Amino acid sequence: EEQVLFPAIHGGRLGAPVHMPIRVMMQEHDDHGENLRRMRELATGYVPPPEACATWRALYAGLEKLEAELMEHIHLENNVLFPRALNG
């Protein structure tokens, strides 16, 4: 993003020139979403067992926060930035 898409947008190269980088980034976002889903599954929905220590609880809280922030980032790019870049 920082190396390809943002310089193109800043330089006014919108529409077709950014189509392929955006397609690649959207595929990466899909992959990240699947990885996050799997991480949540492995971490039992980020609900630690009753006997979990403070470190375990902090880890799960941090993972849940990471997921939320990454999903917000993906949402903003997919639904705000990318459409604007494609439509000029």
N, CA, C and O atoms as a CHARMM CRD file, in Angstrom:
* protein
*
  352
    1    1 GLU  N      0.82200  -1.18400   0.00000 PROA 1      0.00000
    2    1 GLU  CA     0.00000   0.00000   0.00000 PROA 1      0.00000
    3    1 GLU  C      0.86900   1.25000   0.00000 PROA 1      0.00000
    4    1 GLU  O      0.72600   2.11900  -0.86100 PROA 1      0.00000
    5    2 GLU  N      1.74900   1.33000   0.95300 PROA 2      0.00000
    6    2 GLU  CA     2.56900   2.52300   1.08600 PROA 2      0.00000
    7    2 GLU  C      3.51800   2.70200  -0.09500 PROA 2      0.00000
    8    2 GLU  O      3.88600   3.82800  -0.42800 PROA 2      0.00000
    9    3 GLN  N      3.91200   1.60900  -0.72500 PROA 3      0.00000
   10    3 GLN  CA     4.89700   1.68300  -1.80100 PROA 3      0.00000
   11    3 GLN  C      4.26900   1.79300  -3.18700 PROA 3      0.00000
   12    3 GLN  O      4.90500   2.30100  -4.11100 PROA 3      0.00000
   13    4 VAL  N      3.04100   1.32900  -3.34200 PROA 4      0.00000
   14    4 VAL  CA     2.43200   1.30800  -4.67600 PROA 4      0.00000
   15    4 VAL  C      1.18100   2.17900  -4.73700 PROA 4      0.00000
   16    4 VAL  O      1.12300   3.13800  -5.50700 PROA 4      0.00000
   17    5 LEU  N      0.18900   1.84300  -3.92900 PROA 5      0.00000
   18    5 LEU  CA    -1.10800   2.50500  -4.05700 PROA 5      0.00000
   19    5 LEU  C     -1.07600   3.96100  -3.60900 PROA 5      0.00000
   20    5 LEU  O     -1.54100   4.83900  -4.33700 PROA 5      0.00000
   21    6 PHE  N     -0.54100   4.22800  -2.43700 PROA 6      0.00000
   22    6 PHE  CA    -0.57000   5.59900  -1.92700 PROA 6      0.00000
   23    6 PHE  C      0.19500   6.56800  -2.82500 PROA 6      0.00000
   24    6 PHE  O     -0.30100   7.66600  -3.07400 PROA 6      0.00000
   25    7 PRO  N      1.38900   6.20900  -3.32400 PROA 7      0.00000
   26    7 PRO  CA     2.05700   7.12400  -4.26700 PROA 7      0.00000
   27    7 PRO  C      1.24600   7.34700  -5.54800 PROA 7      0.00000
   28    7 PRO  O      1.23400   8.45400  -6.08800 PROA 7      0.00000
   29    8 ALA  N      0.57500   6.31000  -6.03200 PROA 8      0.00000
   30    8 ALA  CA    -0.24600   6.46600  -7.24000 PROA 8      0.00000
   31    8 ALA  C     -1.39700   7.42400  -6.98300 PROA 8      0.00000
   32    8 ALA  O     -1.68000   8.29600  -7.80500 PROA 8      0.00000
   33    9 ILE  N     -2.05900   7.26400  -5.85000 PROA 9      0.00000
   34    9 ILE  CA    -3.17600   8.15000  -5.50600 PROA 9      0.00000
   35    9 ILE  C     -2.66400   9.57700  -5.33900 PROA 9      0.00000
   36    9 ILE  O     -3.25800  10.52300  -5.85600 PROA 9      0.00000
   37   10 HSD  N     -1.56900   9.72100  -4.62200 PROA 10     0.00000
   38   10 HSD  CA    -0.99800  11.05200  -4.38500 PROA 10     0.00000
   39   10 HSD  C     -0.60100  11.71100  -5.70000 PROA 10     0.00000
   40   10 HSD  O     -0.72300  12.92700  -5.84900 PROA 10     0.00000
   41   11 GLY  N     -0.13300  10.92100  -6.64200 PROA 11     0.00000
   42   11 GLY  CA     0.26100  11.45200  -7.94100 PROA 11     0.00000
   43   11 GLY  C     -0.89100  11.64900  -8.90500 PROA 11     0.00000
   44   11 GLY  O     -0.68300  12.05600 -10.04800 PROA 11     0.00000
   45   12 GLY  N     -2.11000  11.36400  -8.45400 PROA 12     0.00000
   46   12 GLY  CA    -3.27800  11.56800  -9.29400 PROA 12     0.00000
   47   12 GLY  C     -3.53900  10.46700 -10.30400 PROA 12     0.00000
   48   12 GLY  O     -4.36200  10.63000 -11.20600 PROA 12     0.00000
   49   13 ARG  N     -2.84400   9.35100 -10.16000 PROA 13     0.00000
   50   13 ARG  CA    -3.05300   8.22800 -11.08600 PROA 13     0.00000
   51   13 ARG  C     -4.17000   7.34900 -10.51500 PROA 13     0.00000
   52   13 ARG  O     -3.91200   6.39000  -9.78800 PROA 13     0.00000
   53   14 LEU  N     -5.38800   7.68700 -10.85100 PROA 14     0.00000
   54   14 LEU  CA    -6.55400   6.97400 -10.33800 PROA 14     0.00000
   55   14 LEU  C     -7.16600   6.13500 -11.44600 PROA 14     0.00000
   56   14 LEU  O     -6.77100   6.23500 -12.60800 PROA 14     0.00000
   57   15 GLY  N     -8.13300   5.30700 -11.07500 PROA 15     0.00000
   58   15 GLY  CA    -8.81900   4.48200 -12.06100 PROA 15     0.00000
   59   15 GLY  C     -7.99100   3.28600 -12.46900 PROA 15     0.00000
   60   15 GLY  O     -7.50500   2.54200 -11.61700 PROA 15     0.00000
   61   16 ALA  N     -7.82500   3.09300 -13.77200 PROA 16     0.00000
   62   16 ALA  CA    -7.16000   1.89800 -14.30900 PROA 16     0.00000
   63   16 ALA  C     -5.75200   1.65500 -13.76000 PROA 16     0.00000
   64   16 ALA  O     -5.41300   0.50100 -13.49800 PROA 16     0.00000
   65   17 PRO  N     -4.91100   2.68400 -13.57000 PROA 17     0.00000
   66   17 PRO  CA    -3.55200   2.41400 -13.07700 PROA 17     0.00000
   67   17 PRO  C     -3.49500   1.75000 -11.70000 PROA 17     0.00000
   68   17 PRO  O     -2.51300   1.08400 -11.37100 PROA 17     0.00000
   69   18 VAL  N     -4.53800   1.92900 -10.90300 PROA 18     0.00000
   70   18 VAL  CA    -4.51600   1.34200  -9.55800 PROA 18     0.00000
   71   18 VAL  C     -5.35800   0.07600  -9.46300 PROA 18     0.00000
   72   18 VAL  O     -5.44700  -0.52700  -8.39400 PROA 18     0.00000
   73   19 HSD  N     -5.97400  -0.33200 -10.56700 PROA 19     0.00000
   74   19 HSD  CA    -6.86700  -1.49000 -10.52600 PROA 19     0.00000
   75   19 HSD  C     -6.15800  -2.75700 -10.05900 PROA 19     0.00000
   76   19 HSD  O     -6.64600  -3.43400  -9.15400 PROA 19     0.00000
   77   20 MET  N     -5.02300  -3.08700 -10.65600 PROA 20     0.00000
   78   20 MET  CA    -4.33000  -4.33000 -10.30600 PROA 20     0.00000
   79   20 MET  C     -3.79000  -4.30800  -8.87200 PROA 20     0.00000
   80   20 MET  O     -3.97100  -5.29300  -8.15600 PROA 20     0.00000
   81   21 PRO  N     -3.13400  -3.23200  -8.41900 PROA 21     0.00000
   82   21 PRO  CA    -2.69600  -3.22400  -7.02000 PROA 21     0.00000
   83   21 PRO  C     -3.86000  -3.39000  -6.04400 PROA 21     0.00000
   84   21 PRO  O     -3.72100  -4.05300  -5.01600 PROA 21     0.00000
   85   22 ILE  N     -4.99000  -2.79500  -6.36200 PROA 22     0.00000
   86   22 ILE  CA    -6.15100  -2.91800  -5.48100 PROA 22     0.00000
   87   22 ILE  C     -6.66800  -4.34900  -5.47800 PROA 22     0.00000
   88   22 ILE  O     -7.03200  -4.86800  -4.42300 PROA 22     0.00000
   89   23 ARG  N     -6.70800  -4.99400  -6.63400 PROA 23     0.00000
   90   23 ARG  CA    -7.14100  -6.40500  -6.67900 PROA 23     0.00000
   91   23 ARG  C     -6.24900  -7.26800  -5.79200 PROA 23     0.00000
   92   23 ARG  O     -6.73600  -8.11600  -5.04600 PROA 23     0.00000
   93   24 VAL  N     -4.94400  -7.04400  -5.88100 PROA 24     0.00000
   94   24 VAL  CA    -4.00000  -7.81500  -5.06500 PROA 24     0.00000
   95   24 VAL  C     -4.25100  -7.55200  -3.58400 PROA 24     0.00000
   96   24 VAL  O     -4.28600  -8.48600  -2.78300 PROA 24     0.00000
   97   25 MET  N     -4.42600  -6.29100  -3.22000 PROA 25     0.00000
   98   25 MET  CA    -4.64500  -5.94500  -1.80900 PROA 25     0.00000
   99   25 MET  C     -5.96100  -6.50800  -1.29600 PROA 25     0.00000
  100   25 MET  O     -6.03800  -6.93400  -0.14300 PROA 25     0.00000
  101   26 MET  N     -6.99000  -6.51700  -2.12100 PROA 26     0.00000
  102   26 MET  CA    -8.26400  -7.08200  -1.67900 PROA 26     0.00000
  103   26 MET  C     -8.14100  -8.58900  -1.46600 PROA 26     0.00000
  104   26 MET  O     -8.74700  -9.13400  -0.54400 PROA 26     0.00000
  105   27 GLN  N     -7.36900  -9.26000  -2.30300 PROA 27     0.00000
  106   27 GLN  CA    -7.12700 -10.69200  -2.09200 PROA 27     0.00000
  107   27 GLN  C     -6.36000 -10.90600  -0.78900 PROA 27     0.00000
  108   27 GLN  O     -6.65400 -11.83300  -0.03500 PROA 27     0.00000
  109   28 GLU  N     -5.38400 -10.05200  -0.53000 PROA 28     0.00000
  110   28 GLU  CA    -4.64700 -10.14100   0.72900 PROA 28     0.00000
  111   28 GLU  C     -5.58200  -9.92500   1.91200 PROA 28     0.00000
  112   28 GLU  O     -5.45700 -10.59600   2.93700 PROA 28     0.00000
  113   29 HSD  N     -6.51900  -8.99100   1.77300 PROA 29     0.00000
  114   29 HSD  CA    -7.48700  -8.74800   2.84300 PROA 29     0.00000
  115   29 HSD  C     -8.34600  -9.98500   3.08600 PROA 29     0.00000
  116   29 HSD  O     -8.62600 -10.33500   4.23300 PROA 29     0.00000
  117   30 ASP  N     -8.75900 -10.64000   2.01500 PROA 30     0.00000
  118   30 ASP  CA    -9.52400 -11.88400   2.17000 PROA 30     0.00000
  119   30 ASP  C     -8.69900 -12.92700   2.91400 PROA 30     0.00000
  120   30 ASP  O     -9.20500 -13.62000   3.79600 PROA 30     0.00000
  121   31 ASP  N     -7.42800 -13.02900   2.55100 PROA 31     0.00000
  122   31 ASP  CA    -6.53900 -13.98400   3.22700 PROA 31     0.00000
  123   31 ASP  C     -6.38100 -13.63100   4.70100 PROA 31     0.00000
  124   31 ASP  O     -6.41100 -14.51000   5.56200 PROA 31     0.00000
  125   32 HSD  N     -6.21300 -12.34600   4.98900 PROA 32     0.00000
  126   32 HSD  CA    -6.08200 -11.91700   6.38900 PROA 32     0.00000
  127   32 HSD  C     -7.35000 -12.24800   7.17200 PROA 32     0.00000
  128   32 HSD  O     -7.28200 -12.69900   8.31500 PROA 32     0.00000
  129   33 GLY  N     -8.49800 -12.02100   6.55200 PROA 33     0.00000
  130   33 GLY  CA    -9.76100 -12.33900   7.21600 PROA 33     0.00000
  131   33 GLY  C     -9.85900 -13.81200   7.55600 PROA 33     0.00000
  132   33 GLY  O    -10.30600 -14.17400   8.64500 PROA 33     0.00000
  133   34 GLU  N     -9.44400 -14.65900   6.63700 PROA 34     0.00000
  134   34 GLU  CA    -9.46000 -16.10400   6.89600 PROA 34     0.00000
  135   34 GLU  C     -8.47400 -16.46600   7.99800 PROA 34     0.00000
  136   34 GLU  O     -8.77500 -17.30100   8.85100 PROA 34     0.00000
  137   35 ASN  N     -7.31000 -15.85100   7.98600 PROA 35     0.00000
  138   35 ASN  CA    -6.33200 -16.11600   9.04900 PROA 35     0.00000
  139   35 ASN  C     -6.85100 -15.66600  10.40800 PROA 35     0.00000
  140   35 ASN  O     -6.64100 -16.34600  11.41200 PROA 35     0.00000
  141   36 LEU  N     -7.52600 -14.52600  10.44000 PROA 36     0.00000
  142   36 LEU  CA    -8.10200 -14.05000  11.69900 PROA 36     0.00000
  143   36 LEU  C     -9.20400 -14.98500  12.18100 PROA 36     0.00000
  144   36 LEU  O     -9.30600 -15.27500  13.37300 PROA 36     0.00000
  145   37 ARG  N    -10.02800 -15.45500  11.24700 PROA 37     0.00000
  146   37 ARG  CA   -11.08800 -16.39600  11.61800 PROA 37     0.00000
  147   37 ARG  C    -10.49300 -17.64900  12.23600 PROA 37     0.00000
  148   37 ARG  O    -10.98800 -18.14800  13.24700 PROA 37     0.00000
  149   38 ARG  N     -9.43200 -18.15100  11.62800 PROA 38     0.00000
  150   38 ARG  CA    -8.76900 -19.35900  12.13600 PROA 38     0.00000
  151   38 ARG  C     -8.11900 -19.09700  13.49300 PROA 38     0.00000
  152   38 ARG  O     -8.17900 -19.94500  14.38300 PROA 38     0.00000
  153   39 MET  N     -7.50300 -17.93400  13.65400 PROA 39     0.00000
  154   39 MET  CA    -6.89200 -17.59500  14.93500 PROA 39     0.00000
  155   39 MET  C     -7.95500 -17.54400  16.03100 PROA 39     0.00000
  156   39 MET  O     -7.74500 -18.05500  17.13100 PROA 39     0.00000
  157   40 ARG  N     -9.09700 -16.92300  15.72300 PROA 40     0.00000
  158   40 ARG  CA   -10.18800 -16.85200  16.70400 PROA 40     0.00000
  159   40 ARG  C    -10.67500 -18.25700  17.05600 PROA 40     0.00000
  160   40 ARG  O    -10.94700 -18.55400  18.21900 PROA 40     0.00000
  161   41 GLU  N    -10.78100 -19.10300  16.05800 PROA 41     0.00000
  162   41 GLU  CA   -11.21300 -20.48500  16.28700 PROA 41     0.00000
  163   41 GLU  C    -10.23000 -21.21300  17.20300 PROA 41     0.00000
  164   41 GLU  O    -10.63700 -21.87900  18.15500 PROA 41     0.00000
  165   42 LEU  N     -8.94400 -21.08500  16.91300 PROA 42     0.00000
  166   42 LEU  CA    -7.92800 -21.75500  17.72800 PROA 42     0.00000
  167   42 LEU  C     -7.88100 -21.21300  19.15300 PROA 42     0.00000
  168   42 LEU  O     -7.54500 -21.93500  20.09100 PROA 42     0.00000
  169   43 ALA  N     -8.22000 -19.94000  19.30300 PROA 43     0.00000
  170   43 ALA  CA    -8.19100 -19.30700  20.62200 PROA 43     0.00000
  171   43 ALA  C     -9.57000 -19.33800  21.28700 PROA 43     0.00000
  172   43 ALA  O     -9.86100 -18.52100  22.16100 PROA 43     0.00000
  173   44 THR  N    -10.40000 -20.26700  20.87700 PROA 44     0.00000
  174   44 THR  CA   -11.74400 -20.46100  21.44600 PROA 44     0.00000
  175   44 THR  C    -12.51200 -19.14900  21.59800 PROA 44     0.00000
  176   44 THR  O    -13.08600 -18.85700  22.64700 PROA 44     0.00000
  177   45 GLY  N    -12.50400 -18.37200  20.51700 PROA 45     0.00000
  178   45 GLY  CA   -13.25000 -17.11800  20.53100 PROA 45     0.00000
  179   45 GLY  C    -12.65700 -16.07300  21.44800 PROA 45     0.00000
  180   45 GLY  O    -13.34000 -15.13000  21.84800 PROA 45     0.00000
  181   46 TYR  N    -11.39300 -16.23300  21.78200 PROA 46     0.00000
  182   46 TYR  CA   -10.67300 -15.34000  22.69900 PROA 46     0.00000
  183   46 TYR  C    -11.25100 -15.37600  24.10700 PROA 46     0.00000
  184   46 TYR  O    -11.13700 -14.41200  24.86400 PROA 46     0.00000
  185   47 VAL  N    -11.86900 -16.49600  24.44400 PROA 47     0.00000
  186   47 VAL  CA   -12.37200 -16.69700  25.80500 PROA 47     0.00000
  187   47 VAL  C    -11.42500 -17.67000  26.49100 PROA 47     0.00000
  188   47 VAL  O    -11.43600 -18.86400  26.18900 PROA 47     0.00000
  189   48 PRO  N    -10.60900 -17.17300  27.40800 PROA 48     0.00000
  190   48 PRO  CA    -9.66800 -18.06800  28.07800 PROA 48     0.00000
  191   48 PRO  C    -10.40000 -18.99300  29.04500 PROA 48     0.00000
  192   48 PRO  O    -11.48300 -18.66400  29.53000 PROA 48     0.00000
  193   49 PRO  N     -9.81500 -20.12800  29.31700 PROA 49     0.00000
  194   49 PRO  CA   -10.43700 -21.02500  30.28700 PROA 49     0.00000
  195   49 PRO  C    -10.40700 -20.40100  31.68200 PROA 49     0.00000
  196   49 PRO  O     -9.60700 -19.50300  31.94400 PROA 49     0.00000
  197   50 PRO  N    -11.26500 -20.86900  32.56400 PROA 50     0.00000
  198   50 PRO  CA   -11.33500 -20.29100  33.91200 PROA 50     0.00000
  199   50 PRO  C     -9.99500 -20.29900  34.65300 PROA 50     0.00000
  200   50 PRO  O     -9.72400 -19.40300  35.45200 PROA 50     0.00000
  201   51 GLU  N     -9.16600 -21.29700  34.39400 PROA 51     0.00000
  202   51 GLU  CA    -7.89600 -21.40200  35.11400 PROA 51     0.00000
  203   51 GLU  C     -6.76900 -20.60000  34.46800 PROA 51     0.00000
  204   51 GLU  O     -5.62600 -20.67600  34.91900 PROA 51     0.00000
  205   52 ALA  N     -7.07300 -19.83300  33.42000 PROA 52     0.00000
  206   52 ALA  CA    -6.03700 -19.08500  32.69900 PROA 52     0.00000
  207   52 ALA  C     -5.39300 -18.03500  33.59300 PROA 52     0.00000
  208   52 ALA  O     -6.05800 -17.36300  34.38100 PROA 52     0.00000
  209   53 CYS  N     -4.08100 -17.91700  33.44600 PROA 53     0.00000
  210   53 CYS  CA    -3.32900 -16.91500  34.20300 PROA 53     0.00000
  211   53 CYS  C     -3.53300 -15.53400  33.57100 PROA 53     0.00000
  212   53 CYS  O     -4.13400 -15.41200  32.50400 PROA 53     0.00000
  213   54 ALA  N     -3.03300 -14.51600  34.23100 PROA 54     0.00000
  214   54 ALA  CA    -3.18500 -13.14100  33.75200 PROA 54     0.00000
  215   54 ALA  C     -2.52900 -12.94700  32.38400 PROA 54     0.00000
  216   54 ALA  O     -3.04000 -12.20200  31.54800 PROA 54     0.00000
  217   55 THR  N     -1.40600 -13.61200  32.16000 PROA 55     0.00000
  218   55 THR  CA    -0.71600 -13.48600  30.87700 PROA 55     0.00000
  219   55 THR  C     -1.56600 -14.05200  29.74700 PROA 55     0.00000
  220   55 THR  O     -1.66600 -13.45200  28.67700 PROA 55     0.00000
  221   56 TRP  N     -2.17100 -15.19400  29.98600 PROA 56     0.00000
  222   56 TRP  CA    -3.03600 -15.82600  28.99100 PROA 56     0.00000
  223   56 TRP  C     -4.22100 -14.91500  28.68100 PROA 56     0.00000
  224   56 TRP  O     -4.57600 -14.71600  27.51900 PROA 56     0.00000
  225   57 ARG  N     -4.82300 -14.36900  29.72600 PROA 57     0.00000
  226   57 ARG  CA    -5.96200 -13.47200  29.54500 PROA 57     0.00000
  227   57 ARG  C     -5.55600 -12.21800  28.76100 PROA 57     0.00000
  228   57 ARG  O     -6.29700 -11.75000  27.89700 PROA 57     0.00000
  229   58 ALA  N     -4.38100 -11.68600  29.07100 PROA 58     0.00000
  230   58 ALA  CA    -3.88600 -10.50600  28.35800 PROA 58     0.00000
  231   58 ALA  C     -3.62100 -10.83600  26.88800 PROA 58     0.00000
  232   58 ALA  O     -3.90000 -10.02400  26.00500 PROA 58     0.00000
  233   59 LEU  N     -3.08600 -12.01600  26.63300 PROA 59     0.00000
  234   59 LEU  CA    -2.83900 -12.44300  25.25700 PROA 59     0.00000
  235   59 LEU  C     -4.14200 -12.48000  24.47200 PROA 59     0.00000
  236   59 LEU  O     -4.21600 -11.93600  23.37000 PROA 59     0.00000
  237   60 TYR  N     -5.15400 -13.10400  25.01800 PROA 60     0.00000
  238   60 TYR  CA    -6.43200 -13.20400  24.31700 PROA 60     0.00000
  239   60 TYR  C     -7.05400 -11.82300  24.11100 PROA 60     0.00000
  240   60 TYR  O     -7.62800 -11.55400  23.05500 PROA 60     0.00000
  241   61 ALA  N     -6.94500 -10.95200  25.10900 PROA 61     0.00000
  242   61 ALA  CA    -7.47500  -9.59300  24.96100 PROA 61     0.00000
  243   61 ALA  C     -6.72300  -8.85300  23.85600 PROA 61     0.00000
  244   61 ALA  O     -7.32900  -8.13400  23.06200 PROA 61     0.00000
  245   62 GLY  N     -5.41100  -9.03100  23.80800 PROA 62     0.00000
  246   62 GLY  CA    -4.61100  -8.39600  22.76700 PROA 62     0.00000
  247   62 GLY  C     -4.93400  -8.92400  21.38400 PROA 62     0.00000
  248   62 GLY  O     -4.99300  -8.15700  20.42300 PROA 62     0.00000
  249   63 LEU  N     -5.14500 -10.22900  21.27500 PROA 63     0.00000
  250   63 LEU  CA    -5.50700 -10.82100  19.98300 PROA 63     0.00000
  251   63 LEU  C     -6.86100 -10.30000  19.50800 PROA 63     0.00000
  252   63 LEU  O     -7.04900 -10.01400  18.32500 PROA 63     0.00000
  253   64 GLU  N     -7.78900 -10.18300  20.43500 PROA 64     0.00000
  254   64 GLU  CA    -9.11500  -9.67500  20.07100 PROA 64     0.00000
  255   64 GLU  C     -9.02800  -8.22200  19.60100 PROA 64     0.00000
  256   64 GLU  O     -9.69400  -7.83200  18.64200 PROA 64     0.00000
  257   65 LYS  N     -8.20200  -7.42800  20.28200 PROA 65     0.00000
  258   65 LYS  CA    -8.01100  -6.03300  19.88300 PROA 65     0.00000
  259   65 LYS  C     -7.34100  -5.95400  18.50900 PROA 65     0.00000
  260   65 LYS  O     -7.74000  -5.15200  17.66500 PROA 65     0.00000
  261   66 LEU  N     -6.33200  -6.78200  18.29000 PROA 66     0.00000
  262   66 LEU  CA    -5.65700  -6.82900  16.99200 PROA 66     0.00000
  263   66 LEU  C     -6.65200  -7.14800  15.88100 PROA 66     0.00000
  264   66 LEU  O     -6.65600  -6.50100  14.83300 PROA 66     0.00000
  265   67 GLU  N     -7.49000  -8.14300  16.11900 PROA 67     0.00000
  266   67 GLU  CA    -8.48600  -8.51400  15.11600 PROA 67     0.00000
  267   67 GLU  C     -9.41800  -7.35000  14.81100 PROA 67     0.00000
  268   67 GLU  O     -9.68000  -7.05400  13.64500 PROA 67     0.00000
  269   68 ALA  N     -9.91700  -6.69400  15.84200 PROA 68     0.00000
  270   68 ALA  CA   -10.84900  -5.58200  15.64100 PROA 68     0.00000
  271   68 ALA  C    -10.19500  -4.44600  14.85700 PROA 68     0.00000
  272   68 ALA  O    -10.80300  -3.88300  13.94700 PROA 68     0.00000
  273   69 GLU  N     -8.96200  -4.11400  15.21100 PROA 69     0.00000
  274   69 GLU  CA    -8.28300  -3.01600  14.53200 PROA 69     0.00000
  275   69 GLU  C     -7.94300  -3.36900  13.08800 PROA 69     0.00000
  276   69 GLU  O     -8.05900  -2.52400  12.20000 PROA 69     0.00000
  277   70 LEU  N     -7.53100  -4.58900  12.85100 PROA 70     0.00000
  278   70 LEU  CA    -7.21600  -5.00100  11.48600 PROA 70     0.00000
  279   70 LEU  C     -8.47900  -5.04500  10.63000 PROA 70     0.00000
  280   70 LEU  O     -8.45000  -4.65200   9.46400 PROA 70     0.00000
  281   71 MET  N     -9.57900  -5.51800  11.19600 PROA 71     0.00000
  282   71 MET  CA   -10.83100  -5.55900  10.43800 PROA 71     0.00000
  283   71 MET  C    -11.32500  -4.14400  10.11800 PROA 71     0.00000
  284   71 MET  O    -11.87800  -3.91200   9.04400 PROA 71     0.00000
  285   72 GLU  N    -11.13000  -3.20700  11.03500 PROA 72     0.00000
  286   72 GLU  CA   -11.51000  -1.81900  10.75800 PROA 72     0.00000
  287   72 GLU  C    -10.64500  -1.25500   9.62100 PROA 72     0.00000
  288   72 GLU  O    -11.15200  -0.57900   8.72600 PROA 72     0.00000
  289   73 HSD  N     -9.35700  -1.53400   9.66400 PROA 73     0.00000
  290   73 HSD  CA    -8.42700  -1.10000   8.61800 PROA 73     0.00000
  291   73 HSD  C     -8.85100  -1.66600   7.25700 PROA 73     0.00000
  292   73 HSD  O     -8.90000  -0.94600   6.26000 PROA 73     0.00000
  293   74 ILE  N     -9.15300  -2.95100   7.23700 PROA 74     0.00000
  294   74 ILE  CA    -9.57900  -3.60300   5.99800 PROA 74     0.00000
  295   74 ILE  C    -10.88500  -2.99500   5.49200 PROA 74     0.00000
  296   74 ILE  O    -11.03700  -2.73900   4.29800 PROA 74     0.00000
  297   75 HSD  N    -11.81600  -2.76900   6.39900 PROA 75     0.00000
  298   75 HSD  CA   -13.10200  -2.16900   6.01700 PROA 75     0.00000
  299   75 HSD  C    -12.89000  -0.79700   5.37300 PROA 75     0.00000
  300   75 HSD  O    -13.45900  -0.50800   4.32000 PROA 75     0.00000
  301   76 LEU  N    -12.07800   0.04000   6.00100 PROA 76     0.00000
  302   76 LEU  CA   -11.85200   1.38200   5.46800 PROA 76     0.00000
  303   76 LEU  C    -11.20300   1.34000   4.08700 PROA 76     0.00000
  304   76 LEU  O    -11.56500   2.11500   3.20100 PROA 76     0.00000
  305   77 GLU  N    -10.26100   0.44900   3.91200 PROA 77     0.00000
  306   77 GLU  CA    -9.62000   0.35200   2.60100 PROA 77     0.00000
  307   77 GLU  C    -10.58900  -0.20000   1.55500 PROA 77     0.00000
  308   77 GLU  O    -10.73800   0.37900   0.47900 PROA 77     0.00000
  309   78 ASN  N    -11.24600  -1.31900   1.86800 PROA 78     0.00000
  310   78 ASN  CA   -12.13100  -1.96200   0.88900 PROA 78     0.00000
  311   78 ASN  C    -13.34700  -1.11300   0.53700 PROA 78     0.00000
  312   78 ASN  O    -13.79000  -1.11400  -0.61100 PROA 78     0.00000
  313   79 ASN  N    -13.88900  -0.39100   1.51100 PROA 79     0.00000
  314   79 ASN  CA   -15.16500   0.28100   1.31600 PROA 79     0.00000
  315   79 ASN  C    -15.08900   1.79500   1.17300 PROA 79     0.00000
  316   79 ASN  O    -16.07700   2.43400   0.81000 PROA 79     0.00000
  317   80 VAL  N    -13.92600   2.37500   1.45400 PROA 80     0.00000
  318   80 VAL  CA   -13.78100   3.82100   1.32300 PROA 80     0.00000
  319   80 VAL  C    -12.64100   4.16600   0.35500 PROA 80     0.00000
  320   80 VAL  O    -12.87000   4.78100  -0.68700 PROA 80     0.00000
  321   81 LEU  N    -11.43300   3.77100   0.70100 PROA 81     0.00000
  322   81 LEU  CA   -10.26500   4.15200  -0.09700 PROA 81     0.00000
  323   81 LEU  C    -10.28100   3.54800  -1.49800 PROA 81     0.00000
  324   81 LEU  O    -10.15300   4.27000  -2.48700 PROA 81     0.00000
  325   82 PHE  N    -10.43500   2.24000  -1.58500 PROA 82     0.00000
  326   82 PHE  CA   -10.34200   1.58400  -2.89400 PROA 82     0.00000
  327   82 PHE  C    -11.41100   2.07300  -3.87200 PROA 82     0.00000
  328   82 PHE  O    -11.08100   2.36800  -5.02000 PROA 82     0.00000
  329   83 PRO  N    -12.68800   2.17100  -3.46100 PROA 83     0.00000
  330   83 PRO  CA   -13.68100   2.68400  -4.41500 PROA 83     0.00000
  331   83 PRO  C    -13.36300   4.10200  -4.89900 PROA 83     0.00000
  332   83 PRO  O    -13.55800   4.41900  -6.07300 PROA 83     0.00000
  333   84 ARG  N    -12.88000   4.94000  -4.00100 PROA 84     0.00000
  334   84 ARG  CA   -12.53500   6.30600  -4.41000 PROA 84     0.00000
  335   84 ARG  C    -11.37300   6.30700  -5.39200 PROA 84     0.00000
  336   84 ARG  O    -11.37100   7.06200  -6.36400 PROA 84     0.00000
  337   85 ALA  N    -10.38500   5.45700  -5.13100 PROA 85     0.00000
  338   85 ALA  CA    -9.22300   5.38700  -6.02500 PROA 85     0.00000
  339   85 ALA  C     -9.62400   4.85100  -7.39800 PROA 85     0.00000
  340   85 ALA  O     -9.11500   5.31100  -8.42000 PROA 85     0.00000
  341   86 LEU  N    -10.52900   3.88800  -7.42000 PROA 86     0.00000
  342   86 LEU  CA   -10.94500   3.29700  -8.69300 PROA 86     0.00000
  343   86 LEU  C    -11.83500   4.23400  -9.50500 PROA 86     0.00000
  344   86 LEU  O    -11.78900   4.23700 -10.73500 PROA 86     0.00000
  345   87 ASN  N    -12.63700   5.02000  -8.81100 PROA 87     0.00000
  346   87 ASN  CA   -13.58500   5.89200  -9.50300 PROA 87     0.00000
  347   87 ASN  C    -13.04500   7.29400  -9.74700 PROA 87     0.00000
  348   87 ASN  O    -13.69800   8.12300 -10.38000 PROA 87     0.00000
  349   88 GLY  N    -11.84300   7.54600  -9.23600 PROA 88     0.00000
  350   88 GLY  CA   -11.21600   8.84600  -9.46000 PROA 88     0.00000
  351   88 GLY  C    -11.92000   9.90800  -8.69400 PROA 88     0.00000
  352   88 GLY  O    -11.53300  11.07400  -8.75800 PROA 88     0.00000
